[in-house]
């Protein structure tokens, strides 16, 4: 049925392949870990740009940015994040000029 590698010129000098297993080859990550990374990224980004703004504006920004990174937003989760971010104080402006 199978020919020896020496008999097939295209296979000469090639090493045999290691077996492939999809069980837990990538580590111990739970399902949805990439989605959670994206959510964390978006929430941190919105936290920097929308602090202290109206809760509805913060929620809309989170929803729009989550959709842009391919995450279907959870309404309850967005409302919780938006409530906290809207209560945060504004960040002080960055000092663009150096005093040297």
HELIX and SHEET records of a PDB file:
HELIX    1   1 UNK A    5  UNK A    7  5                                   3    
HELIX    2   2 UNK A    9  UNK A   11  5                                   3    
HELIX    3   3 UNK A   33  UNK A   49  1                                  17    
HELIX    4   4 UNK A   55  UNK A   68  1                                  14    
HELIX    5   5 UNK A   75  UNK A   87  1                                  13    
END                                                                             
